[in-house]
């Protein structure tokens, strides 16, 4: 709806509502009151708007990794080793980390450091899950 139209509608309501109370008030004041009311409504509506995700939630926005459930701000400490496969690796992105785990049949979970600088993001692979730890900006995937 057009903002100006809403302002005029509010002014009309204020005019009708105050007809018996104060007919000496200039119409311009009623429009100013309507404009103030509209500003308050706009502020309240803005407060209700959904907030953009931050941190880990922002990095995971829309992320889907086939075969894994993703967990935000979660690190899965090293569990069972994966034989000759290094547990700690460097991944270019979340999907790359998941792919590294997917290639190893014994890998049941991974943890990816989404907060590190590009090119140095740790990717931990594990063959078992003993616990979950809260860790800002880490994203873990479990099969």
JODA-V439559 format. One record per residue. N is the residue number from 0. RES is the residue in one small letter. NEAR is the number of other ideal C-beta (glycine too) atoms within 8 Angstrom. Layout:
BEGIN
n=N res=RES near=NEAR
n=N res=RES near=NEAR
END
This chain:
BEGIN
n=0 res=x near=4
n=1 res=x near=5
n=2 res=x near=7
n=3 res=x near=6
n=4 res=x near=8
n=5 res=x near=10
n=6 res=x near=12
n=7 res=x near=10
n=8 res=x near=9
n=9 res=x near=12
n=10 res=x near=13
n=11 res=x near=8
n=12 res=x near=9
n=13 res=x near=12
n=14 res=x near=10
n=15 res=x near=7
n=16 res=x near=6
n=17 res=x near=10
n=18 res=x near=7
n=19 res=x near=3
n=20 res=x near=4
n=21 res=x near=5
n=22 res=x near=4
n=23 res=x near=3
n=24 res=x near=8
n=25 res=x near=5
n=26 res=x near=8
n=27 res=x near=6
n=28 res=x near=8
n=29 res=x near=13
n=30 res=x near=11
n=31 res=x near=8
n=32 res=x near=11
n=33 res=x near=15
n=34 res=x near=9
n=35 res=x near=8
n=36 res=x near=10
n=37 res=x near=12
n=38 res=x near=8
n=39 res=x near=8
n=40 res=x near=8
n=41 res=x near=8
n=42 res=x near=8
n=43 res=x near=8
n=44 res=x near=8
n=45 res=x near=7
n=46 res=x near=6
n=47 res=x near=5
n=48 res=x near=6
n=49 res=x near=3
n=50 res=x near=5
n=51 res=x near=5
n=52 res=x near=8
n=53 res=x near=6
n=54 res=x near=10
n=55 res=x near=13
n=56 res=x near=9
n=57 res=x near=9
n=58 res=x near=11
n=59 res=x near=13
n=60 res=x near=7
n=61 res=x near=4
n=62 res=x near=9
n=63 res=x near=5
n=64 res=x near=10
n=65 res=x near=5
n=66 res=x near=6
n=67 res=x near=11
n=68 res=x near=5
n=69 res=x near=11
n=70 res=x near=10
n=71 res=x near=8
n=72 res=x near=10
n=73 res=x near=13
n=74 res=x near=11
n=75 res=x near=15
n=76 res=x near=8
n=77 res=x near=6
n=78 res=x near=11
n=79 res=x near=7
n=80 res=x near=6
n=81 res=x near=12
n=82 res=x near=5
n=83 res=x near=3
n=84 res=x near=8
n=85 res=x near=5
n=86 res=x near=10
n=87 res=x near=6
n=88 res=x near=11
n=89 res=x near=7
n=90 res=x near=12
n=91 res=x near=6
n=92 res=x near=7
n=93 res=x near=13
n=94 res=x near=7
n=95 res=x near=10
n=96 res=x near=15
n=97 res=x near=15
n=98 res=x near=8
n=99 res=x near=14
n=100 res=x near=13
n=101 res=x near=8
n=102 res=x near=6
n=103 res=x near=10
n=104 res=x near=3
n=105 res=x near=8
n=106 res=x near=16
n=107 res=x near=10
n=108 res=x near=14
n=109 res=x near=16
n=110 res=x near=15
n=111 res=x near=16
n=112 res=x near=10
n=113 res=x near=12
n=114 res=x near=8
n=115 res=x near=9
n=116 res=x near=5
n=117 res=x near=6
n=118 res=x near=6
n=119 res=x near=7
n=120 res=x near=15
n=121 res=x near=12
n=122 res=x near=15
n=123 res=x near=13
n=124 res=x near=15
n=125 res=x near=17
n=126 res=x near=10
n=127 res=x near=7
n=128 res=x near=10
n=129 res=x near=5
n=130 res=x near=6
n=131 res=x near=9
n=132 res=x near=8
n=133 res=x near=7
n=134 res=x near=9
n=135 res=x near=8
n=136 res=x near=12
n=137 res=x near=14
n=138 res=x near=16
n=139 res=x near=14
n=140 res=x near=15
n=141 res=x near=10
n=142 res=x near=7
END
